[in-house]
Amino acid sequence: MDFISTRNARRVVSGAEAVVKGLSDEGGLFVPAFFPSVSQKEFDDMLDMSYPERAAFIIGKYLPELADRLKDFTRKAYSRFDGDPAPLVKLDDGLFVLELWHGPTHAFKDIALTLLPYLLTGSKIKLGEKERTLILVATSGDTGKAALEGFRDVEGTDIIVFYPCDGVSKLQKLQMMTQAGNNVYVAGIRGNFDDAQTAVKRIFTDKNIAERLEKAGYRLSSANSINFGRLVPQIAYYFSSYLDMVNAGEIKAGDKVNFCVPSGNFGNILAGYYAKRMGLPVGKLICASNKNNVLTDFINGGTYSADREFYKTASPSMDILVSSNLERLVFELSGRNDKLTAARMDSLKKEGAYSVSDKELKALKEEFYADWSDEKEVAETLADYFDEFGYIADTHTSVALSVYDKYVRDTGDANKTVVVSTASPYKFVSDVLKALDETPASDELKAMKQLEELTALPLPDSLAELPSLDKIYTDIIDKDAAENAVITYVNRKKS
């Protein structure tokens, strides 16, 4: 399948090129030239497939050049998960939770980032590329650790991760600072996630840096969801959860199901939109935001404005004002108008805002519902769901549960809904304990043991050992120093 850029539709690349490059030269995001469909027979066949087989099938629709190896890739990647990579938990007759955090770093990013190294190396082989790949990542918490774990010691690659030094949880920071591997580097940035993301995008579009890296034998790529190779594995779990509901007799094939997704950078919920474009019977895509409710305002009003106050919340992975993946949706809303999309992204960069037309806003509202919850509402929802269902959710999933409750009250929609759960409660243990009206121990391990005793949710060994590991990466840099950090790393690796 061909891929085009959201800012230059004349730039056509193969799927393998889209995965290896990550970002188009002019800063646009790669999107498929068309949305492949899933036939009724193919849907029926998937009912009997395992999760790795379903994922390989869906990904193969977009990356057919890798089709002969995809089953092997997904089998190896998802063997690192604790049982089913995407189990569906029923809370009541109308509500289900899709748990995506049973992988090696206990966040939904593992679904894509255990697989992306295989997609990348397979794509490089197809293209005959022999240069080392330098993966650059900006993270609001979970992507960084998942990418580091996925790419550590992968032949022919190095990975550098930048995170906001005061914008992630203690446990997320520990996961990154203690990362093992001979091809990794991590640094905190003085600023927020948007500062880190802007720095990484700037490096990608800096021709001078690209030339210096090329001379050193490197080519840049990304493990953020701006890379289609990160996005495409996420489409699979929307199909898989729907298929599981059919197999369990909860719905009949063809019934519409809503999905409620806690959203920051918009990649997770965009994957649901792509699944719908492929023919999955999705009802409403419910976009749940925390106090940084820029997506709520956009979906409800048609204007995207990042010129607003930034809040640090108990759901830090959603503390984002510039949602990069939204560009792919805006491209579709515009009728795939690359020039208009480029102009809007330029307006966002220079003026901090852009607006869509009334026609586009109407189409947006037909697909999406959006709302947000403040810190008090999120904490209350977390406690309420534990009291009522005995279900313990992390803070991000609690944002989605809170907005789901608002959606039902607002619309009366009786369609069954899947809430996408994005992280283990242990990754945000202090805030989870506070929501349960407990005083968290100052020691991270003791706090995790406290939550385990209270909820009976097993504490993973990989998290329990974190406080005892050596902190390897302690660098904190200014947001304008990311370029120098990249060049310094490459020069050190050469010497």
Residue, then its C-alpha position, 0 to 999 in steps of 0.5 A: m500500500d502507498f502512503i502519503s503525507t498530510r502536508n504534501a499528498r504528492r509525496v508517496v512512499s511505501g509502507a516500509e518507507a513510512v515506518v522507517k522514516g517516521l515523519s515526512d520531510e516537510g513535517g507531515l504525518f504519513v497516512p494510508a492512500f486509502f482505508p482497507s476494508v475487512s470483509q464479512k468472511e475475514f471478520d468471521d475468520m478472525l473470530d477464531m484467531s488468537y490476539p497475535e493472529r488478529a493483529a498480524f491480519i489487521i496490520g497486514k492490510y496496511l503493510p502487505e510487504l511484511a505480510d509473510r513475517l507478521k505472524d512471527f513478529t506478533r507472536k514474538a512481541y506478544s509473548r512478552f505479555d502476561g497472558d492475553p495482551a488485551p483482555l476485556v473485563k465486564l463491569d456491567d451489562g453495558l460497560f466493559v474495560l479493555e485492559l491494555w497494560h499487561g505488557p513489560t512496562h505495564a502501559f498500553k504503549d507496549i501493544a505497539l512498542t513491543l512490535l515496532p522494533y520488528l516492523l522497523t527492522g523488517s522494513k529496513i531489510k525490505l528497503g535494503e537500508k544498512e544505516r543505523t536507525l536513531i529513534l527519537v522519542a518525546t514522552s509524557g511518561d509511558t511511551g518513553k519506557a515502552a520504547l526504551e524497553g522495546f528497542r534496547d539492544v535491537e541490532g542496528t538501532d539506538i534510542i534517545v528519549f526526552y521527558p518533562c522532568d517534572g511532568v511524569s509520575k515518580l514511577q514513570k521517571l524511575q522506569m526511564m532512569t534505570q533503563a538497561g541497554n547499550n544503545v539507549y540514552v534518556a534525559g529530562i527536559r526543563g518544561n512540559f511534554d509539548d516542549a519535549q515534543t517540539a524539540v523532537k519535531r524540530i530535530f526531524t525537520d533540521k536538514n543540518i542535523a540530518e546531514r551530520l547524522e547521515k555522515a555518522g551513519y545514522r538515519l532518524s526515525s520515531a517511536n512516537s505515534i507520529n510514526f504509522g508503525r506505532l499507530v497501526p498495531q493499535i487498530a488491532y485491539y479495537f477489532s479484537s475487543y469487538l470480536d471478543m464481545v461477539n464470541a462471548g455472546e454480548i453482542k451480535a456481529g454488526d451491533k454498534v459498540n462505543f469506545c471511550v478513550p482517555s486521550g492526550n496525543f490523540g493516537n489511541i482514539l485515532a486508531g479507533y477511528y481508523a478501525k471504523r473506517m475499515g468497517l468495524p461497527v463503531g458507534k460513538l468514539i468518546c474522547a475523554s480529557n483531563k483538565n487540559n481539555v484542548l481536545t474537548d474544546f476542539i471537538n465541541g467548538g471547531t477551534y484548536s487553541a494551544d494558547r491556554e494555561f497548562y495544568k499538571t494533573a494526576s493523569p500526566s500522560m494526558d497533560i498535553l496541549v499540542s495533540s500531534n495525531l489530530e493532524r491525521l484526523v484534520f486531514e481526513l475532515s478536510g477531504r484530504n486537502d494537504k495544502l489546507t492541513a499544512a496551513r492549519m498546522d503552520s497557524l498552530k505553530k505560529e499563532g497557537a490556533y486554527s479552526v475548521s469549517d462548520k461542515e467539518l465540525k458537523a462531520l467531527k461531531e457525528e463521529f466523536y463525543a468529547d468531555w473532560s473531568d477535573e481532578k476531584e471528579v477523577a478521584e471520586t470516579l476512581a473510588d466509586y468504581f472500586d466501591e461499586f464493582g471492586y475494580i481498581a483503575d489508574t488515574h487515566t482510565s478513571v478520566a475515561l470512566s468519569v467522562y463515560d458516566k457524563y456521556v450516558r447522562d447526557t445522551g441516554d445512549a444504550n449501546k454497549t461501551v468499551v472503556v480503553s484502560t491505558a495503564s496499571p494503577y501501580k504506575f500512579v500509585s500515590d494518586v490512586l491511594k489518595a483517591l481511595d482516601e488513603t495516605p500513601a507511604s513516601d517510599e514508592l515500594k511501600a506505597m505499592k505494597q499498600l495498594e496491593e494489600l488494599t485491592a488484592l491486585p498483584l504487584p508485578d515484580s518488574l515494578a516492585e524492583l524499581p526502587s532498588l535499581d541504580k539510576i543510570y540516566t540523571d541528566i536534566i537539560d534545557k528544552d533548547a539543548a535537545e539537538n546538542a544532546v543528540i549530536t553528543y550521543v552520536n559522537r560518543k557512540k562513534s568514538 
